[in-house]
């Protein structure tokens, strides 16, 4: 009796393709490509099993551009290789050489750590073989699109999806040799996807329209998050069953909670999901809605990790790091996507369980402090007639301190300016004087920390709060 076969596959180059022309200047093309890649990652392993006449129960995990399927014998594994090679060729053609499929398979024999290593080594050999192809080291020049972008439109609202090698992009909303329903609940003949979109009538609201729905400054943004050390957690799995269980657990959490959050009034018409996968999510929308969205999702994930992951040793995959990048209404989404990827890497390199916001990396506790400080700054600016002058002078003062490299004389001079600044605004309130003095003292203490020998200690959450208040007050 032959041994069970595990086949692991991965889509390569989807993010690079998503931001390439014409998506670099057309937000609709960018969104369409992201939706196409997310759906293709779910459809491809199911189409493979259907082609091999195997039940969908043989699908171990899928999502995030990766999938794991279980095959009964080497004969089916050889047939699967032919199927994936054909799919890879089709993807290379439709994406102008940018997206391909990489895969490897091995017998499910021995300890899972050994099996996983064989799968990883096989994938490396597959990737290494590309270097032997003629012209591999030549400069990459994407072929010119023929007849425009051939990725199918309308996938975000499609009720079902079909697969066929006759389709240029392998999948389409209508027709196909194999078909599945697209919905919120997973099933044998159903693919669960989170595709919520804020609307402008029947159409998906654009970034420019969502910027107009912001309270304060009319900006939009992209919020992306990744579960910290998710790959390490998967490598610590002791069996293929545990690998599949953990993958499904995180996937269902992110998809379910993001869908639930998007149904709430604060986000329903102000946030659109770009993707929600096993260990990563991305949404865009009104900048102020995204700030609240990030805080609420982190709170829910923290509760989820404390309740469902307490049996797992170590801290891997028990925290969530995010980055929020803001943009002007007319800026192309592909450029902000790239900027957001950079900001997320900065946050991950700085710490775990944190948020990149307004040029700063804050722990979530600091984020709560920043929200409290923002309310205090806005209250002083509005209720006590501090006005835009108050915010502008306060930002200028503390940015000078933050630049560093100041001499003791400079530090002392700035400290003196801080004291004069406080005295100036101590008289802005004709009424509620006691309340104002208390709020002002609290604000200055929280923003600057201690003043030791003429040196101000600037808190990063204070600077975030100042910028946050400025955006909220405009």
N, C-alpha and C positions, 0 to 999 in steps of 0.2 A: 504493500500500500504506500503510495507516494505521500510525502509530507506536505502539509499546508504551506501555501506561498503567501507572503506579505509583499505587496507592491506599494511603494510610496512615490507620489508624484508631486511636482511643483511647477507653477507658472512663473516664468522668469521674464523680467522686463516690462511688466504691466504698468508700474508707476512711471517709468521713463516714457512709455508710450502715451500715458494719460496727459502729459504736459507738452508733448511734441506738437508741431503744427498740424492742422490749424487750431488745435486746442489752446495754443498759447495766446490766441486773440479772440477765441469764441468760447464763452463759458458753457454754452449748450453742448458743444462737442466734448469739452472736458468732463462735464457731468455724465454724458452718455457713455464715455469710455470707462469711467469708474464703475458705473452700473453694469456695463458689459463684462468687465473683468470679474466683478463680484459674483454675477450670475454664472459666468462660464466656469469659475472655480467650483461651483456646486453641480453644474450640469455635466461637466466632463467625466468625473468618476461614475456618475449614474449612467451616462451613455455608454461608457466602457463596459459596465456590468450588463446592460441591456444587449449590447452587441455580442457579448459572450454567453448570452442566455442564462445569466445568473441573477438571483433575487437581489433586491436592493438591501436586504439584510446583510449582505456581504460587504457593505460599505462601512468601514470602521469609523472614519472621521473625515470631515471636509470643511473648507472655509479658510479664509486668509490666503488664498492661492496655493493651499496644500491639501493633499488628500491621501488617505490610506485605505486600501481595499484588500480583501482576503480572497485568494484564489485557491481552487481545489487541487491544482496540479501544474506541472511545468508546461504542459501543452497549452493550457489557458494562459500561462504567463508569457509564452512566446507569442500567442495571438494578441495579447494585450500590448506587447511591445510594438507590434505592427500597427495596431490602432493608434497608439500614442505618437508613433513616428509620423503617421499620416496627419494626425491632428496638429502636430508641431509644424509640419511643412505648410499646412493651410494657414496657421497663425502667422508664420514668418511672412507669408505672401500678403496677407491682409494688413499687417502692421508694418510693412516695409522693413522687415528684418529685425524688429525690436522685441517681439514676444515669441517665446518658444516654450516647449514643455520639456522638463528634465525628470527622469524617473530612475528607479532602481528596484530590484526585487531580490528576495532571498527566502530560503526555507525557514519556517518558524520552528527552529530546533535550537535547544540550548537556552541559557539564561537570556532574558530580554535585553540586558545591557549589551550582550554579545550580538544578538540579532540586530539591535539598533545600530551598532557599530558597523556591521556588514552592510546595512542599508546606506549608511552615511558614506562608507568607502565606495560603494557602487555608484552613488551619485557623484562623488568626486571624480571617479574614473570617467563617467559620462561627460562631465564638464571638461575634464582634462583632454578628452579626445577631440574637443572642438579646436584645440590649438594646433592639431595636425592637419586641419582642413586648409586647402589652398586659399591664400588671401586673408587668413585670420588676423595677421599682424598689420594689414593695410589699414589706413585711416577709414573709419566708418562714415559712409555717406549714404543717408537714407534715400531710397528710391522715391522719385516724385509720385505723389498720389495720382491715380488714374480715375478721373471722374469724381473727384472729391473723396471725403472720408466714407468708407464702406461699412462702418460699424452701425448696426441698425438703431434707429431712433425708437422712442416709445417704450423702452424696456422698464422704466420706472413705474409706469401705470399698467403694464401688461398683466392680464389675469393668468396667463400660462406662457410656457416657453417650449420651443421645439428645437431639436438638434438634428442636423443633417450635414454631411460633407458637401452637399450641393449649395449650402449657404456660404457666402464668402467669409463670414465671421463665425461660422459653425452653429450659431444660435440665432433664432428669430422669434418674434411674438406670434407669428402665424405659421402653420404647416410644420413640417419636420418628420423624420422617420420615427422619432421617439418624442413624447411630450409629457410635461409635468405641469401641474398647477403651481402657481406662485401665491403664497399666502403667509399668514403669521404663525400658523400651527404646523409643526412637522408631521409628516405622514408618509406612508409607503409611496403614494403617487403625488406627493406634495413637497415643494421646497420652501422652507421657512426663510423669509428674508425681511429685514427691517428697511422699509423704503419710504418712511414718512417724509412728506414735503409740505412746507408752508405754501399756501396757494394765493394766486391773484386771479380770482374768477376760477376758470377751469384749468388754467395753466399753472405751472410751478413758478412761484415767485422768484424773481431774479435777485442777485446780490444787491443791485441798486435799489430795488423795491424794499428789501429787508433792511437796508441801511436807513431808509426813510421811516421805518417803524421803530427805530431806536429812540429811547428817551434820553434827551441831552444831545450830545454830538451825533450827527448823522453818519455813522460808520457801521460797517459790517465786519465780520471776522470769521476765521476758521479755528475751530477747537478740535485738537486731536489728542488722543490719550493712548498709552500703552501700559499693559500690566507689567510691572517690574519683574525681571528675571523669569519670565514665563518659559523661555527655552530651557533654562536650568531646571525648572520644576518638571518639565516633560522628560528631561534626561534622567531625573531621579525616579521615574516610574519603574516599578518592579516587574511589570508584565504588560503585554499588549492590551489586556483588558483595562488595566489602570490607566494606561496611556489614552485609550479611547474615552474612558469615563471622565477623566480630567478635562480633556479637550471639549467634550460635549457640555460639561458643567459650566465652563467659562463662556462658551459660545451662547448657551441659552441664557445665562445671566445678562451678558452685555446686550444681546438682542432684545430680551424681554424688558429690562429696565430702561433702555433707551426708548423703546416704543412706548412704555408707560409714561416716561417723563415728557415725551413729545405730545402726549395726549392732554397734558395739563394746560390750563389757560395761559400761563405765562410764556409758554413755548410753542403752543399749537400752531400759531400763525407767524412765528418769528424764528423758527429753527427748522432746518432741512438736513436730513441724514445723508451723508455721502457714502459711508459704509460702516458696518458693524460686524466684526469678525471675531475669531477665537480670542485674540489677545490685544486687539486694537480697534479703535473706532475713530470716526471723523465726522463732524457736523459743521455746518456754516449757518450764519444767521445774524440777527441784530447783536451788536457787540455786548450790550448790557444784559440781554437774555442769555448769552453764552457764559457770562461770568456766573450768573445764578445756576445755570445748567451744570457747569463744572463743579461747583460746590455741592450741589445736591447729589450728583452722580458719585462723587467721592464719598459722601456720607453714607450712601446706600451700599457702595462697595465695601467700605470699612465694616459695616454691619454684616454683610454677606461673608466676608473673610473670617470675621470673628466667630460666626455661627457654623459655617460649612467647612472651613479649612483648619479648624483647631486640631484635628487629628493628624494633619500633615506636619512633620518636623521641619524646622527651618523657617526662614522668612520669605522664601522665594514665592513669587506670584501672589503675595498677600497685600500688595500696595499698588497704587495707581499713580502714574506720573502723566501730566498733561501740559500742553502748551496752547496758549491763545494768542493768535496773531491778528491784529486789527488792520483794516484797509479802508481807503477812500472809496466812495461809491463806484467810481469808474475803473478802478484797478482790476486787471484780469485775474481770474481765480487761479489760473495755473501758476502765476508768479507768487501769489500769496501762499499757495500750497507748498511751493519750494521753500519760501521763507519760514513757513510753519514747521516743515521738516527740520530745518536748521535749528529753530527755537526749541523743538522737542529734544534734539540731540544735546543742546546746551543744558537743558533741564536734567536729562538723564546723566550727563557727565558731572553735574554739580551735586546731585543727591538723588535719593529715591523718595517716593511718596510726596511729590511737590508739584508746583505749578509755575510755568513761565508766563508772566503777565506784565505788560507795559515795561519791558526791558529788565525785569528782575525775576529771580528764581526764589519763590517763597515756599516754605513748608506750609502744610494746610493749617496748622495752628496760627502761623503768621498771617495766612490769608484771612482767617477769622478776625484777627486784630486789625488788618487793613480795612476790612469792611466796617468795623466799629469806628475806626479813625475817619473813614470817609464820611460817615454820618455826622461826626462832630464837625469836620471841616465844612460840609455843606450847610449845617445848621448855623455856624458862625457867619458864613458868607451870605446866607439868606435871611435868617431871623434877626441877626444883629448888624445887618447892613455892611458886612465886610466887603462884599462885592467882588468883582473880578480882580481888583487891585490887591485884595488880600491874598487871593490864590497865587497871583503872578509873583508878588514879592516873596511870599513864603517859599515857592518853588525855587526862585533864583537864589535865595539865601542858602537853602540846604543843598542845592546842587553844587554851589561853590565849595561847601565843606566836603562834599562827597568826592570831589575830583582828586583829593589827596595831594601829597607833595608840597603842602603848605609849610612855611616857616613858622616858628613859634609866634613871631610878631603878627603874621597873617592870621593865625588861629585866634590870637587875642583880639585882633581888630574885628574879625567876624563874630566872635562871641559878644563883643560890645554892640555890634549891629543887631544881634539877636535880642539883646536886652532892650535896645531902643525900639525895635520892631514890636516887642510885646507891649511896651508902654504906650506906643502909638495907638494900638488897637484896643488898649484897655479902656479907652474912653468912647468907643463907638456906640455903646449901649446907654441910652438915657433911662430906659426902664429895664427891669429884670437884671439889675447890675450884679447882684449876688450870683445868679444863675450863670451869667456870662463869665464872670471871673472864675468860677469853678470849672466851667467847660473849657475856657482858654488855658487854665493851668494844666488841666488834664491833657489837652491837645499838645501843648508844647513839651510836656514831660514825655508823652508817648512818641512824639516825632523825634525828639533829639536825645532821649535817654539822659544820661548824666553829663554834667558840665564839670570836667575835672581840669583844674589849672588852665582855664581858658580854652579847653579843647572840647568841641562838641562831638558826641558819639551819635552818628546817624544810623537810624534803623531802616532797613530796606523796605519794610512794610509801610513806613511813614512816607517814603517817596512814592510808592505805589498808590497809597491813599490820596496823596496830593494830585497825582495825574488822574486818578479815578474820579475824584471830586470835580476836577476841571472838566472832564468829559461829560459827567452827569449834570453839570450846572449850565452847560452851553444851550 
